[in-house]
Amino acid sequence: QVQLVESGGGLVQAGGSLRLSCAASRSISSLGTMGWYRQAPGKQRELVATIRNSGSTNYADSVKGRFTISRDNAKDTMYLQMSSLKPEDTAVYYCNAFYDIRIYWGQGTQVTVSS
């Protein structure tokens, strides 16, 4: 079992920055690929970014150059640094992780970007 808890969401003006955190209940060095997804009202959940244990990363085209995903094994936490935020980034952001053939999800954190 893995519990994931997101934090760091909030209200920010366009052009601003936020850092999301995803704290895991077990050592993240034991987890597989971790990722951030988001879901805007009336839309399907979409990939934002993923990071493997090796440190290799993958980003959605819409966030490349603006968002950075990272993981800190010492703190058992994954991060999403978001910069140059746009109103279209407004969504509930979820983290997930692969562990023992299952995918675990956090409860989500709201990010609202005002124009």
Residue pairs with C-beta under 8 A, 6 or more apart in sequence:
1 25
1 104
2 24
2 25
2 26
2 31
2 97
2 99
2 104
3 24
3 25
3 104
4 22
4 23
4 24
4 25
4 95
4 96
4 97
4 104
4 105
4 106
5 22
5 23
5 106
5 107
6 20
6 21
6 22
6 93
6 94
6 95
6 106
6 107
6 108
6 109
7 20
7 21
7 23
7 109
8 18
8 19
8 20
8 21
8 109
9 18
9 20
9 93
9 109
9 110
9 111
10 18
10 110
10 111
10 112
11 112
11 113
11 114
12 18
12 85
12 111
12 112
12 113
12 114
13 113
13 114
14 85
14 86
14 87
14 113
14 114
14 115
15 84
15 85
16 85
16 113
17 81
17 82
17 83
17 84
17 85
18 82
18 85
18 111
19 79
19 80
19 81
19 82
20 36
20 79
20 80
20 82
20 93
20 95
20 109
20 111
21 77
21 78
21 79
22 34
22 36
22 77
22 78
22 79
22 80
22 95
22 106
23 75
23 76
23 77
24 31
24 76
24 77
24 78
24 97
26 76
26 99
27 73
27 76
28 34
28 71
28 73
28 76
28 77
28 78
28 97
29 53
29 73
30 99
31 53
31 97
31 98
31 99
32 52
32 53
32 97
32 98
32 99
33 50
33 51
33 52
33 53
33 97
33 98
34 50
34 51
34 71
34 78
34 95
34 96
34 97
34 98
35 47
35 48
35 49
35 50
35 51
35 69
35 95
35 96
35 97
36 48
36 49
36 50
36 69
36 78
36 80
36 93
36 94
36 95
37 45
37 46
37 47
37 48
37 93
37 94
37 95
37 96
38 45
38 46
38 48
38 89
38 91
38 92
38 93
38 94
38 111
39 45
39 46
39 91
39 92
39 94
39 108
40 88
40 90
40 91
40 92
43 91
45 94
46 60
47 60
48 59
48 60
48 63
48 67
48 69
48 80
48 93
49 57
49 58
49 59
49 60
49 63
49 67
49 69
49 80
50 57
50 58
50 69
51 57
51 58
51 69
51 70
51 71
51 78
55 71
57 69
59 67
59 69
62 88
63 82
63 89
66 82
66 83
66 84
66 85
67 80
67 81
67 82
67 83
68 79
68 80
68 81
68 83
69 78
69 79
69 80
69 81
70 78
70 79
70 81
71 77
71 78
71 79
72 78
72 79
78 95
78 97
80 93
80 95
82 89
82 111
85 111
85 113
86 113
87 113
87 114
87 115
88 113
89 111
89 113
90 111
90 112
90 113
91 110
91 111
92 108
92 109
92 110
92 111
93 108
93 109
93 110
93 111
94 105
94 106
94 107
94 108
95 105
95 106
96 103
96 104
96 105
96 106
97 103
97 104
98 104
